[in-house]
Amino acid sequence: MQFDSPSSLGWLALAVPIVVFYILKIRLRRQPVSTVMFWTQVLDEQNPRSIWQRLRHLVSLLLQLAMLLFLALALADPFFSWEVRSARRIVAVIDNSASMNSTDVKPSRLADAKRQAEQLIAGMRHRDEIALVAAGTQPQVIVGFTSRQKTVRNAVQFMSATDGPSHVSEAVALGRRLLGERQDGKQQEVIVFTDGRFDGVENLSSPVPVANDAEAPASGEALAQAPVKLQIIGTRTANLGITQFQVRRSLVDPLGYEILAEVTNASDQAVECRLEVELNGEAIDVVPLKLDAAGKWSQVFEKTSASGGHLFARLNYEDTLVADNTASAVLPRREVQPVVLVTSGNLFLQKVFEVNPLVKLTVVAEAPATIPAGTVVVYHRVTPEKIPPGLAFVIDPANTSDLFEVGEPIANPIVTRQDKDSPLMSHVRLDNVLMPEARQLTPTFLDQTQVLAEAVTKEPLFFAVNRPEGRVLVLTVNLDKGDLPLRTAFPITVANALHWFAGNKGDLRESLAAGSLATVTSNDFVRPAKGQTLVLRSPAGELMPLPASSDRMTIGPLDQCGLWTILEESAGNSPAELTSPELKSETAIPLLEIACNLASATETDVRPPEELLEVKTNVSPIMAGLGSRPLWFWLLLLGLILTTVEWAMYQRRVIS
């Protein structure tokens, strides 16, 4: 036996005063009485028990000394060498990804994983240490190494489920780094509670090879050699899920939109079901599906709606995973754009705006004196010397303005370079368009100018000016000559220009996969006034404050399926009210909505690998209950018991 604190044995010196107190005799105080007859009678009756009385005090002394011995030994913290050799340091990794919400194991795989983890914690011995790592959307250390079972058990109980992807391999690497930071001879192990639905599961339990480097630290070798034990949870149950659901505005029809949907059958048998699609609560399509085993179905739907709203898809099929049976998307609303066309007459230019149902066109011969805010003014040939503040589209300018200088005509210009990354040139090709004539233009503010199409002579034919007073587009092509108005590139260019003037995409608001990060810029929504606060509301109703002054921010990870909403709260709300789940949504103004779906074929396939199910085992506690107590606990308990016995037998007084 060894001691952690051998100096505490010095408390045994208290045995000396205890023995001295028992040896010393108390001198009785003399007291005169009228007679001793009655006292003599009492003493005579107690004479037969005089030997027990002396023995009783000796037993009391021995009990006191034994109690002191046990207390001193408990303070010295004794232990056996086998306890040190068998002490373990464990990293418990719990997979709380989307597939762990499957209900083939009641009530869920995650609940069963937490139950097994609690069994492991209950079996910890005195010198064992355990850390808890979550392997869901974002691998993180929930609890560092500790021997307090209650702390780790509470953390396991409060671990929440997510709809994000699994990152078990990264979590195991994080656990191995934690083990590598401590080198004291304890047995190290990583125990993973998972269903095995992640990449690299077949190689996870094998040791990581160590590089042959003489300068590598010893901790790195221990880090690589820490063994991994997989606790596979779940059965090979069938599941059906929506693995893709996106929506975008049509490139041809201004009021139309397209839906991309994909359904995957992650099972070993054929299934039949229905896919129901709704827009703002109204059914727009129902598709009967028949999928083969491990089959996949995808289709693009074309629909029409100018108002936009929330698209919702639902699989009419019951399985063990609910998160992938539904999907959502946000369809941007199309706003009517007022356009003033200043021209002396051009049928092609007038018709390209009139056929657009989202354009409210006004044709005038001269530029108006006042221009309403948000109106796009199209100047054909006749251009003011100073283009007024606001949105302007200049086509075939004949005179110089404050934004450009008009030069000599260019005969038969050939487009050799286009800015393909600009949304203004999306789905537009000008290199094969016949242009008999254009004008040479020299932009005035080069730092604010973006060239979109350039001739072989380096002359800009199409460019944008991002001035503070309002955006301006300039197209220097003669529409009366050439075939540009007859090409599809012309109406697409005009449609792209209107979207650019509107200041937002208007075509696509991508639905994100669960676990993704979303980057939000100042162009995505109107910023609140000074003193007002932004909050992010999850599909479950939880509120998280956001910085209101940042022009670019990253939110997430979005680990719940559904609609995430950025809201504007009044300045009078306190931070506690902003994070309160009881906050009424009616008091907030929605600024931006982001749809989040499972969208993962890996998480939809909830079938654990067969080779892992064949070696499936359960974690059994090493020592459960009182057997996991340290030796000092039992010594302290014995000392307490001896104290109680000594008091009950020798110190209490009974008065009859």
C-alpha positions in Angstrom: 0.0 0.0 0.0 1.2 3.5 -0.8 0.0 7.0 0.3 -0.6 10.1 -1.7 0.0 12.3 1.4 2.1 10.3 3.9 2.7 13.4 6.0 -0.9 13.2 7.1 0.1 10.1 9.2 1.5 12.7 11.7 -2.0 13.0 13.0 -1.4 9.6 14.8 0.5 11.6 17.4 -2.9 12.6 18.8 -2.9 9.1 20.3 -0.6 10.3 23.1 -3.0 12.9 24.6 -5.9 10.4 24.2 -4.1 7.8 26.2 -3.0 10.4 28.8 -6.6 11.5 29.3 -7.7 7.9 29.9 -4.8 7.3 32.4 -5.3 10.4 34.5 -7.8 10.0 37.3 -10.2 12.7 38.2 -9.9 13.8 41.9 -13.3 13.8 43.4 -14.5 16.8 45.4 -15.3 16.2 49.0 -18.8 16.9 50.1 -20.1 16.5 53.8 -23.2 14.4 54.1 -25.3 13.4 57.1 -24.8 9.6 56.6 -23.0 7.3 54.2 -25.3 4.3 54.8 -27.1 4.7 51.5 -24.0 5.4 49.5 -22.4 2.2 50.9 -25.4 0.2 49.9 -25.1 1.5 46.3 -21.4 0.8 46.1 -22.0 -2.8 47.4 -24.6 -3.4 44.7 -22.1 -2.3 41.9 -19.1 -4.3 43.2 -19.9 -7.4 41.0 -19.6 -5.2 37.9 -16.4 -3.5 38.8 -14.3 -5.7 36.4 -16.6 -4.7 33.5 -16.4 -1.1 34.4 -12.6 -1.2 34.1 -12.8 -3.3 30.9 -15.3 -0.9 29.5 -13.0 2.0 29.7 -10.2 0.0 28.1 -12.5 -0.9 25.1 -13.4 2.8 24.9 -9.8 3.7 24.7 -9.1 1.1 21.9 -12.1 2.4 19.9 -10.9 6.0 20.2 -7.4 4.9 19.0 -8.9 2.9 16.1 -11.0 5.8 15.1 -7.9 8.1 15.1 -6.0 5.5 13.0 -8.7 5.3 10.4 -9.0 9.1 10.1 -5.2 9.6 9.8 -5.1 6.9 7.1 -8.0 8.5 5.3 -6.2 11.9 5.3 -3.0 10.1 3.9 -5.1 8.8 1.0 -3.8 5.3 0.7 -3.9 3.3 -2.6 -2.7 0.1 -4.0 -0.3 -0.2 -6.9 -2.8 -2.1 -9.0 -5.1 1.0 -8.8 -2.4 3.1 -10.5 -1.7 0.5 -13.2 -5.4 0.1 -14.1 -6.3 3.8 -13.9 -7.9 5.0 -17.2 -8.2 8.3 -19.0 -11.2 8.1 -21.4 -12.6 10.4 -24.1 -16.3 9.7 -24.6 -17.4 10.9 -28.1 -21.2 11.1 -28.6 -22.4 11.5 -32.2 -25.4 13.9 -32.1 -25.8 14.3 -35.9 -29.0 14.1 -37.8 -29.0 10.3 -38.3 -28.8 9.8 -34.5 -32.4 11.1 -34.3 -33.6 7.9 -35.9 -36.2 6.2 -33.8 -35.4 2.5 -34.8 -34.0 2.4 -31.2 -36.5 3.7 -28.8 -36.9 6.5 -28.0 -34.0 7.5 -30.4 -30.4 6.5 -31.2 -29.1 9.6 -29.4 -31.0 8.7 -26.2 -29.6 5.2 -26.3 -26.1 6.6 -26.8 -26.5 8.9 -23.8 -27.8 6.0 -21.7 -24.7 3.9 -22.6 -22.5 6.9 -21.9 -24.0 7.3 -18.4 -23.3 3.6 -17.8 -19.7 4.2 -18.7 -19.6 7.2 -16.3 -21.2 5.2 -13.5 -18.4 2.6 -13.8 -15.6 5.0 -13.3 -13.1 4.2 -10.5 -11.5 6.7 -8.2 -8.5 7.5 -10.4 -10.2 7.3 -13.7 -10.8 10.6 -15.7 -13.2 11.2 -18.5 -13.8 13.9 -21.0 -16.9 14.4 -23.2 -16.8 15.5 -26.9 -19.8 16.1 -29.2 -19.4 14.9 -32.8 -22.4 16.6 -34.4 -22.5 19.8 -36.5 -19.4 21.3 -34.9 -17.0 19.0 -32.9 -16.5 20.5 -29.5 -15.3 19.6 -26.0 -18.3 19.7 -23.7 -16.4 18.7 -20.6 -12.7 18.5 -20.1 -11.0 15.7 -18.2 -12.5 15.3 -14.7 -13.2 12.5 -12.2 -16.5 14.1 -11.1 -19.2 11.8 -12.4 -22.0 14.2 -11.7 -20.5 16.9 -13.8 -20.1 14.7 -16.9 -23.5 13.0 -16.3 -25.2 16.3 -16.3 -23.4 17.4 -19.5 -24.6 14.1 -21.2 -28.2 14.7 -20.1 -28.3 18.2 -21.5 -26.6 17.4 -24.8 -29.1 18.4 -27.5 -29.9 16.8 -30.8 -28.9 18.5 -34.1 -29.9 18.1 -37.8 -26.3 18.7 -38.9 -23.8 16.2 -40.5 -21.6 13.9 -38.5 -18.0 14.8 -37.8 -16.9 11.8 -35.8 -13.4 11.6 -37.3 -12.7 15.2 -36.4 -14.1 14.7 -32.9 -11.9 11.6 -32.4 -8.9 13.6 -33.6 -9.9 16.3 -31.0 -10.1 13.7 -28.3 -6.7 12.3 -29.2 -5.2 15.7 -28.9 -6.7 16.0 -25.4 -5.1 12.7 -24.5 -1.8 13.7 -26.0 -1.6 16.7 -23.6 -1.4 14.4 -20.6 1.3 11.9 -20.1 1.3 10.2 -16.7 1.0 6.5 -17.4 -2.8 6.2 -17.4 -4.4 3.9 -19.9 -5.9 6.0 -22.7 -8.9 5.2 -24.7 -11.4 6.9 -27.0 -15.0 5.4 -26.9 -17.3 6.6 -29.7 -21.1 6.2 -29.4 -22.3 6.4 -33.0 -24.4 4.7 -35.7 -21.4 4.6 -38.0 -22.9 6.8 -40.7 -19.9 8.9 -41.6 -17.0 8.7 -44.0 -13.9 6.9 -42.8 -15.6 4.7 -40.2 -13.8 1.6 -41.4 -10.4 3.2 -40.6 -11.3 5.0 -37.4 -10.5 2.2 -34.9 -7.0 1.5 -36.3 -4.1 3.5 -34.8 -2.9 6.5 -36.7 0.6 5.9 -38.1 3.4 7.9 -36.5 5.8 9.7 -38.7 9.4 8.6 -38.4 10.7 11.9 -37.1 13.4 12.0 -34.4 12.3 15.5 -33.4 8.6 14.5 -32.9 7.5 15.0 -29.3 6.5 12.1 -27.1 3.0 13.4 -26.7 2.5 13.1 -30.5 3.2 9.4 -30.3 0.8 8.9 -27.5 -1.7 11.0 -29.4 -1.5 8.7 -32.4 -1.6 5.4 -30.5 -4.7 6.2 -28.4 -7.0 3.3 -29.3 -10.6 3.9 -30.4 -13.5 1.7 -29.5 -16.8 2.1 -31.5 -20.1 1.5 -29.8 -22.5 1.0 -32.8 -26.1 2.0 -32.1 -29.0 1.3 -34.4 -30.3 -1.3 -36.8 -30.3 -1.5 -40.6 -33.7 0.2 -40.9 -35.1 1.6 -44.2 -35.4 5.3 -44.7 -36.6 7.7 -47.4 -35.6 11.3 -47.6 -35.6 14.6 -49.6 -31.9 15.1 -50.4 -32.2 18.2 -52.6 -34.8 21.0 -52.7 -33.9 24.3 -54.3 -35.9 27.1 -56.0 -34.9 29.9 -58.4 -36.6 32.4 -60.7 -36.9 31.5 -64.3 -34.4 33.0 -66.8 -37.1 33.2 -69.4 -40.4 34.0 -67.7 -40.2 37.0 -65.3 -43.1 35.6 -63.2 -42.0 31.9 -63.4 -39.8 29.9 -61.1 -38.1 26.5 -61.1 -38.0 23.9 -58.3 -35.3 21.2 -58.2 -36.3 18.3 -56.0 -34.5 15.0 -55.3 -35.7 12.0 -53.3 -33.4 9.1 -52.2 -34.5 5.7 -51.1 -31.9 4.5 -48.6 -33.3 1.0 -48.1 -32.9 -2.5 -49.5 -36.4 -2.7 -50.9 -38.6 -0.7 -53.4 -41.0 1.8 -51.9 -44.0 3.9 -53.1 -44.9 7.3 -51.8 -46.0 10.8 -52.7 -44.1 14.1 -52.8 -46.4 17.1 -52.0 -45.3 20.6 -52.7 -46.9 23.7 -51.3 -46.5 27.5 -51.7 -47.7 29.6 -48.8 -49.9 26.7 -47.6 -51.5 26.0 -50.9 -50.8 22.8 -52.8 -49.2 23.3 -56.2 -48.2 19.8 -57.1 -48.4 16.2 -55.9 -46.0 13.6 -57.5 -46.5 9.9 -57.0 -43.1 8.1 -56.7 -42.0 4.6 -57.0 -38.3 4.1 -56.1 -36.2 1.0 -56.5 -33.9 -0.2 -53.7 -31.2 2.3 -53.2 -32.9 4.4 -56.0 -32.9 8.1 -56.6 -35.5 10.4 -58.2 -35.0 14.0 -59.3 -37.1 16.5 -61.3 -37.3 20.2 -62.1 -40.8 21.8 -61.7 -41.8 25.0 -63.6 -44.4 27.1 -61.9 -45.6 30.7 -62.0 -45.9 33.2 -59.1 -45.0 36.9 -58.8 -45.7 37.2 -55.0 -43.1 34.5 -54.0 -43.2 33.2 -50.4 -42.4 29.9 -48.6 -42.2 26.6 -50.5 -42.6 23.5 -48.6 -42.1 19.9 -49.7 -43.4 16.8 -47.8 -42.9 13.1 -48.3 -46.1 11.1 -47.5 -44.1 8.2 -46.1 -43.5 7.1 -42.5 -40.0 6.1 -41.5 -37.6 6.4 -38.6 -36.0 9.8 -39.5 -38.4 12.7 -39.6 -35.9 15.6 -40.5 -35.5 14.5 -44.1 -39.2 13.9 -44.8 -39.7 17.7 -45.2 -37.8 20.5 -46.9 -38.4 24.2 -47.4 -37.2 27.0 -49.7 -37.7 30.8 -49.9 -39.0 32.1 -53.3 -38.0 35.8 -53.7 -40.8 38.2 -54.4 -40.8 40.0 -57.7 -41.4 43.8 -57.4 -42.8 46.0 -60.2 -40.1 48.3 -61.4 -41.0 51.8 -62.7 -39.1 52.6 -65.9 -39.0 55.9 -67.8 -37.8 55.6 -71.4 -36.4 58.8 -72.9 -36.3 58.3 -76.7 -37.2 59.8 -79.9 -38.5 56.4 -81.1 -37.2 52.8 -81.1 -39.7 50.0 -81.3 -37.3 47.3 -80.2 -36.2 49.2 -77.1 -39.8 50.0 -76.2 -41.1 46.4 -76.7 -38.3 44.8 -74.6 -39.7 46.7 -71.6 -43.4 46.4 -72.4 -43.3 42.6 -72.6 -41.8 42.4 -69.1 -44.8 42.1 -66.7 -42.7 43.4 -63.9 -42.0 46.7 -65.6 -44.3 49.8 -65.4 -43.1 51.7 -68.5 -43.5 55.4 -69.3 -42.2 56.6 -72.7 -41.3 60.3 -73.0 -39.4 62.4 -75.6 -37.6 64.5 -73.0 -36.1 63.7 -69.7 -38.5 64.6 -66.8 -37.6 67.4 -64.4 -38.2 65.2 -61.3 -37.6 61.5 -61.0 -39.3 59.4 -58.3 -37.0 57.4 -56.1 -36.4 53.9 -57.3 -37.3 54.7 -61.0 -34.9 53.6 -63.7 -34.4 56.2 -66.4 -33.4 54.9 -69.8 -31.6 57.5 -72.0 -31.6 56.5 -75.7 -29.0 58.5 -77.6 -29.9 61.9 -76.0 -28.0 62.1 -72.7 -28.0 65.0 -70.2 -24.7 66.7 -69.7 -25.0 65.8 -66.0 -26.9 62.6 -65.4 -29.3 63.2 -62.4 -28.9 61.2 -59.2 -30.7 57.8 -59.2 -30.7 54.8 -61.5 -29.9 55.3 -65.2 -29.4 53.1 -68.2 -27.7 54.9 -71.1 -27.9 53.3 -74.6 -26.1 54.5 -77.7 -25.2 57.9 -76.3 -24.6 60.6 -78.9 -23.2 63.3 -76.7 -20.7 63.6 -73.8 -21.9 63.6 -70.1 -20.2 63.9 -66.7 -19.6 60.1 -66.6 -18.1 59.6 -70.0 -16.6 61.3 -73.0 -17.9 60.4 -76.5 -15.3 59.9 -79.3 -15.3 58.7 -82.8 -17.6 55.9 -84.1 -16.2 52.3 -84.1 -17.0 50.3 -87.2 -17.8 46.6 -86.7 -16.5 46.2 -83.1 -15.8 42.6 -82.0 -16.3 41.6 -78.4 -13.3 39.8 -77.1 -13.7 39.9 -73.4 -16.7 39.7 -71.1 -16.9 39.8 -67.3 -18.5 36.4 -66.8 -18.5 36.7 -63.0 -20.8 39.8 -63.1 -24.5 39.2 -62.6 -25.1 41.7 -65.4 -23.5 39.3 -67.9 -25.3 36.2 -66.6 -26.4 34.0 -69.6 -25.3 36.7 -72.0 -22.9 36.2 -75.0 -22.0 39.2 -77.1 -19.0 37.7 -79.0 -21.2 36.3 -81.8 -23.5 39.4 -82.1 -23.3 41.5 -85.3 -22.5 45.1 -84.4 -21.9 47.3 -87.4 -21.4 50.4 -85.4 -20.7 51.6 -81.9 -19.2 54.7 -80.3 -15.9 55.2 -78.6 -16.4 56.1 -74.9 -13.9 57.1 -72.3 -15.2 56.7 -68.7 -14.6 59.7 -66.4 -14.3 57.9 -63.1 -12.2 54.9 -63.6 -12.2 53.8 -60.0 -16.0 53.6 -60.1 -16.2 51.9 -63.5 -16.6 48.2 -64.2 -16.1 47.1 -67.8 -18.5 44.3 -68.7 -17.7 43.9 -72.4 -14.7 45.1 -74.3 -13.8 45.3 -78.0 -10.6 43.9 -79.5 -9.2 47.4 -79.5 -9.7 47.6 -75.7 -12.6 50.0 -76.1 -15.4 49.5 -73.5 -18.7 48.6 -75.2 -20.7 47.9 -72.0 -19.8 49.1 -68.6 -21.3 49.9 -65.2 -20.6 53.0 -63.0 -21.1 52.4 -59.2 -21.4 56.1 -58.2 -22.7 57.1 -54.7 -25.7 59.0 -56.2 -27.0 55.9 -58.0 -26.0 53.1 -60.3 -25.5 53.7 -64.0 -25.2 51.3 -67.0 -23.8 52.4 -70.4 -24.3 50.4 -73.6 -22.6 51.9 -76.6 -24.2 49.9 -79.5 -26.3 51.3 -82.2 -29.6 49.3 -81.9 -30.8 50.5 -85.4 -27.9 48.7 -87.0 -27.0 45.1 -86.4 -28.9 42.1 -85.0 -28.6 42.7 -81.2 -32.3 43.5 -80.7 -33.1 40.3 -82.5 -30.9 38.1 -80.3 -32.0 36.6 -77.0 -29.0 38.3 -75.4 -30.8 41.7 -75.6 -33.9 40.9 -73.4 -31.7 38.9 -71.0 -29.3 41.9 -70.8 -32.2 44.2 -70.0 -33.6 41.7 -67.4 -30.2 41.5 -65.7 -29.9 45.2 -65.7 -33.3 45.6 -63.9 -32.3 43.0 -61.3 -29.0 44.9 -60.8 -30.8 48.2 -60.4 -33.1 46.6 -57.8 -30.1 46.0 -55.5 -30.8 42.3 -54.8 -30.5 39.0 -56.7 -34.3 38.4 -56.9 -33.6 35.1 -58.7 -32.2 32.7 -56.2 -32.2 32.5 -52.4 -30.3 29.3 -51.9 -31.6 26.7 -49.4 -28.6 25.7 -47.2 -27.7 22.2 -45.9 -28.0 21.7 -42.2 -24.8 22.6 -40.5 -23.8 25.2 -43.0 -22.6 28.8 -42.3 -24.4 31.6 -44.0 -22.7 34.8 -45.0 -25.0 37.9 -44.9 -24.0 41.2 -46.5 -25.5 44.7 -46.5 -27.1 44.0 -49.9 -29.3 41.1 -48.6 -31.7 43.3 -46.6 -32.2 46.9 -45.4 -30.2 47.7 -42.3 -32.2 48.8 -39.2 -32.0 52.4 -37.9 -29.5 53.4 -35.3 -30.3 52.0 -31.8 -32.2 49.0 -33.1 -31.0 45.4 -32.7 -30.8 42.4 -35.0 -31.6 38.9 -33.7 -31.4 35.5 -35.4 -34.4 33.2 -34.7 -34.0 29.5 -35.1 -36.8 27.2 -36.3 -37.3 26.1 -32.7 -37.9 29.8 -31.7 -34.5 30.4 -29.9 -33.2 34.0 -30.3 -29.5 35.0 -30.8 -28.4 38.6 -30.9 -26.5 39.8 -34.1 -24.3 42.8 -34.7 -26.4 45.5 -36.3 -23.5 47.7 -37.6 -21.6 45.1 -39.5 -21.8 45.2 -43.3 -20.8 41.5 -43.6 -21.4 38.8 -41.0 -21.3 35.0 -40.8 -24.1 33.3 -38.9 -24.3 29.7 -37.9 -23.8 26.9 -38.0 -27.4 26.4 -38.9 -28.0 23.0 -37.2 -31.8 22.9 -37.3 -34.0 22.2 -40.3 -36.5 24.8 -41.1 -36.6 28.6 -41.6 -34.0 30.8 -39.9 -35.1 34.4 -39.7 -33.2 37.6 -39.1 -35.4 40.0 -37.2 -35.3 43.6 -36.1 -36.1 44.4 -32.5 -36.9 47.8 -31.0 -34.2 49.5 -29.0 -36.1 49.2 -25.8 -35.6 45.5 -25.5 -33.0 44.3 -23.0 -30.4 41.6 -23.9 -32.3 39.2 -21.6 -35.5 39.8 -23.5 -33.7 39.2 -26.9 -32.6 35.8 -25.8 -35.9 34.9 -24.1 -37.8 32.1 -25.9 -41.0 33.7 -24.7 -40.5 36.8 -26.9 -43.5 37.3 -29.2 -42.6 37.1 -32.8 -45.3 39.6 -33.6 -43.1 42.4 -32.0 -40.3 41.7 -34.5 -39.9 42.7 -38.1 -38.6 40.0 -40.4 -35.7 41.2 -42.6 -34.3 38.0 -44.1 -35.3 34.3 -44.2 -32.9 31.4 -44.8 -34.2 27.9 -45.5 -32.2 25.1 -44.0 -32.8 21.4 -45.0 -31.0 18.1 -44.2 -30.0 17.7 -47.8 -27.5 14.9 -47.1 -27.6 11.5 -48.6 -25.2 10.3 -45.9 -27.4 11.3 -43.1 -30.5 10.0 -44.9 -29.0 6.5 -45.1 -29.3 5.5 -41.5 -28.2 1.9 -42.0 -25.1 1.2 -39.9 -22.4 -0.8 -41.8 -23.0 -4.5 -41.7 -19.4 -5.3 -40.7 -19.7 -3.1 -37.6 -23.0 -4.6 -36.6 -21.4 -8.0 -36.5 -19.0 -6.9 -33.7 -21.5 -4.7 -31.9 -21.0 -4.7 -28.1 -22.3 -2.7 -25.2 -20.2 -0.7 -22.7 -20.2 -2.5 -19.3 -19.2 -0.6 -16.2 -15.8 -1.5 -14.7 -17.0 -1.2 -11.1 -20.5 0.1 -10.4 -22.0 1.7 -7.3 -20.0 1.6 -4.0 -17.3 -0.5 -5.5 -15.9 2.6 -7.3 -15.2 4.4 -4.1 -11.6 5.2 -3.1 -10.0 3.6 -0.1 -10.1 6.7 2.0 -13.8 6.8 1.7 -14.1 3.4 3.4 -11.6 4.4 6.1 -13.6 7.6 6.8 -16.8 5.5 6.9 -15.3 3.1 9.4 -14.1 6.0 11.6 -17.6 7.4 11.6 -19.1 4.0 12.5 -16.6 3.6 15.4 -17.4 7.1 16.6 -21.1 6.3 16.6 -20.6 3.0 18.5 -18.3 4.6 21.1 -20.8 7.4 21.8 -23.7 5.0 22.0 -22.0 2.6 24.4 -20.0 4.9 26.7 -20.9 8.5 26.4 -24.7 8.7 26.5 -26.5 9.2 29.8 -29.8 7.6 30.6 -32.0 9.0 33.3 -34.9 6.9 34.5 
